[in-house]
Amino acid sequence: MFREMKLREVKTETDTVVGEALKIGDRTLYPVIRVSTIKREGEGFFGAWVSPLAMVVVEPAQEYAIPLTDETITLEKLLEMVPSLKEEMKKVQRRRSL
């Protein structure tokens, strides 16, 4: 049946990542999600879950974040958490200026 699991054998990791951009007209949307995993030493993957965090919206005149949780979150905070998001947003701005 179940083996006794020692606490030190379990490792949890949480990362915040940006999903693939979705273009709708002049808007570009970026989903930002949290991915959490639980692993057991020597046995690999044990479990995982994905939670939506926010949607970042890039429009011609403005950029903003829409929180998808009860957590208050700003665009600046998201850019700190997910540095790759800043580069993705710059790509959209460069394409518009061409």
N, C-alpha and C positions, 0 to 999 in steps of 0.2 A: 504494500500500500504506500502511504506517504512516508518518506524519510524525514527525520528530524533535520530542520534547516537552521543552521547557525547564522546569526545576524551578520557576522563578518563575511560570510560567503555571498551575501546579496549586495549588489551594486546598482544604484539607480543613477540615471543620467537624464537631464532635461536640456533640450536645445530649442532655440527659437529660430525658425527658418521662414524664408519668403518663398511662396509658391510661384507657379508660372503666371506671367502677366496675362491679363485678359483685356483686349481692346474693344471698346464700345464707342463708336463714333470718335469724338475728340478726347474721350476719357480713356485712361489706362488704370486698371484695377490690379492691385497686388494683394493676394491673401497672405496674412502672416499667421503662422500656426506654431504651437508648442508641441514638440514630440518628446515624449518621456518613455524611457525603456528601463526594464528591470532585467538584470543578468545575474546568473549564478556562476561563481568562479569554477572554471574547469568544465562547465556544461553549456556554455554559450547563452544564447537568447532564451529568455524566460517569459517575457510579456512586454507589451507596448500599448500606448494609447496616444491619440492625436486630439488636440483641442484647438478650436479656432480662437484666435486672440483679437485680430483686428483686420480691417480692410483699408488699405491705403489707396487713396484716389488721387490721380494726377490729372488735372484739367489744364487747359491753356492758361487760365488766369490764376489758378491756385492749386495747392497741394494740401491734403488733410487726411486724417485717420478717423475711421469710424470704429469705435470699440465694439467687439462682439461678446463681451463678458461684462460683469459688473465692475470690473477693474477700470479705473480711470487711466487712460493712456493717451499720450500725445504723439504727434508725428516725430518730434525730437527724441522722445524716449524710444520709439521704435527704431529710429535710425541708429541710436546707440546700441540697442540690443542686436540689430541685424545690419552690420555695416555694408553688406552686399546690396541691400535695398537702396542705399544712396547712389551707388553706381548705376543700378537699373533705372532709377529715376532720371539720372543725368542723360542716359541713352535716349530716353523719350524726349527730353528737352532738346538734345542735339538734332534729332530727326525733325522736330518741328521747325527748327531754325533754318533748315536747308531749303 
